[in-house]
Amino acid sequence: MCHHCVIESVKAGMLSRRNFFKGSIAAAGAAALAATAAPRPLFAQAPGKAEDLTHELWDNFPTYFGGQQFFAEQKFSFEKDTFNLYEWRISEHTGTHIDAPLHFTADGKSVAELPIDDLIAPLAIIDIRAKADKDPDAQVTPDDIQAWITANGDLPEGAVVAMLSGWGAHVATEKFRNVGDDGKTLHFPGFHVEAAQFLIEQPSVKAIAVDTLSLDHGPSPDFIVHNTWLPSGRYGIEAVANLDRLPAKGATIVVGAPKVRGGTGGPARIFAMV
Amino acid sequence: MCHHCVIESVKAGMLSRRNFFKGSIAAAGAAALAATAAPRPLFAQAPGKAEDLTHELWDNFPTYFGGQQFFAEQKFSFEKDTFNLYEWRISEHTGTHIDAPLHFTADGKSVAELPIDDLIAPLAIIDIRAKADKDPDAQVTPDDIQAWITANGDLPEGAVVAMLSGWGAHVATEKFRNVGDDGKTLHFPGFHVEAAQFLIEQPSVKAIAVDTLSLDHGPSPDFIVHNTWLPSGRYGIEAVANLDRLPAKGATIVVGAPKVRGGTGGPARIFAMV
């Protein structure tokens, strides 16, 4: 993958779109954050079981840019030293991981600054598997969210809204990145920018989550969803696992985001309780 | 700190102690694991609030060996690239973190292999602040655990048993490591090997946790608690924070252990719900 090309494309996209979205997003964001002052119960009822929403991380876990992003070096070995210990070298945005606002802003919240109340939240799962089966570039649209609301009622107070595209099943295969015939364009589902916009206008939504490598769908030339969502002060979750084991409504997500000072995100252990 | 000295000391200690403990621990461990087959409720009741048991991680977070164990290198910057991204280099055993059985065994469970049922568990907090105030080398003994049982009833099924020594308050100061007048010996509280032994003999206990840098107290020459506890198939938690905000009994710990294939442990995000 060409980092420079991606970056230039993002810059161009941002110049054209940023002014369009800037005012409305800032206003909607402030209103949404103000609306979250009312307390919500941590759990509506005692959860009976937990699911693991985390993929195992290994050295060749697929990455957005294509290169290896996790390396483990053994520093002590049981045979020689009586204990085992590794040192890791890892990009923050590897495996099942968080995007903090700081990832796409100059001075947004770091991953350590995400409030604990944003990390333990009701989970709303938007199931787009049917259309993702037909089109790997499928996107969550405002209509998909509206259909969820029609079926399940309003989005819960303080929700994390997740896309279930079925892509989690492909994590150990080439299809997770799904490089196109041009040898570079990725093809996997993500949020449409209008869905991000729609959710920014909902009071109290804390995060969006995807079971793919990016909040934006694979062919996005400009990270427009990242550039829309993260500057609103919310966070994202990428490469989440096992959403298909959960109900569309009723689970509570517990996001074990790494508490790294100044981090723009990082690998997370994520559970859901039902 | 002299790694080699520590290692040699451990080797000597293991040679003398391993045979003594080996048979009884293996037997007790097998019995305990067999006894966990009965299901327990994930939560006895709906939790109303959550506490963060995780210290923020920064480059100079204090370490057992004394050297820096976390480094962050900026690979992309918002100003230049329109997004921020760091690569981390980190020892597995840094910050609030897990010790998996593999840390002190040839082939024990890795951190990715810890069952989710072991990571969401009732928390029993043994408060030894009074004696740790007087003696930084204080240890949790079987008597301390027995006193907890007398006051609170049996240890809960599948418990994580944590030492509250008050050391969490010292994390940003020299007192967290508390190097002695000899310039090398550390002085902070930990579990006594007899307490580890006592807990191995209890059915179903999953883990021990400390608010200090090591399951063993600072002056331990031989990691005897590590060498007793981890080979029994259980895990440990080190440098846990904010135990003083929780009741001795009644909280549920949620351990966001990193799901790294083959990892001997790793930085974790840990919550408790009450």
Interface residues (C-beta under 8 A of the other chain):
Chain A: I7 V10 K11 M14 P41 L42 F43 A44 Q45 A46 P47 G48 K49 A50 E51 D52 T54 H55 E56 L57 W58 A72 K75 F76 F78 E79 D81 T82 F83 N84 L85 Y86 E87 W88 R89 I90 S91 E92 H93 G95 T96 L102 H103 F104 T105 A106 A112 I116 D117 L119 I120 F223 H226 N227 V254 V255 G256 A257 P258 K259 V260 R261 G262 G263 T264 G266 P267 A268 R269 I270 F271 M273
Chain B: I7 V10 K11 M14 P41 L42 F43 A44 Q45 A46 P47 G48 K49 A50 E51 D52 T54 H55 E56 L57 W58 F70 A72 K75 F76 F78 E79 D81 T82 F83 N84 L85 Y86 E87 W88 R89 I90 S91 E92 H93 G95 T96 L102 H103 F104 T105 A106 A112 I116 D117 L119 I120 F223 H226 N227 V254 G256 A257 P258 K259 V260 R261 G262 G263 T264 G266 P267 A268 R269 I270 F271 M273
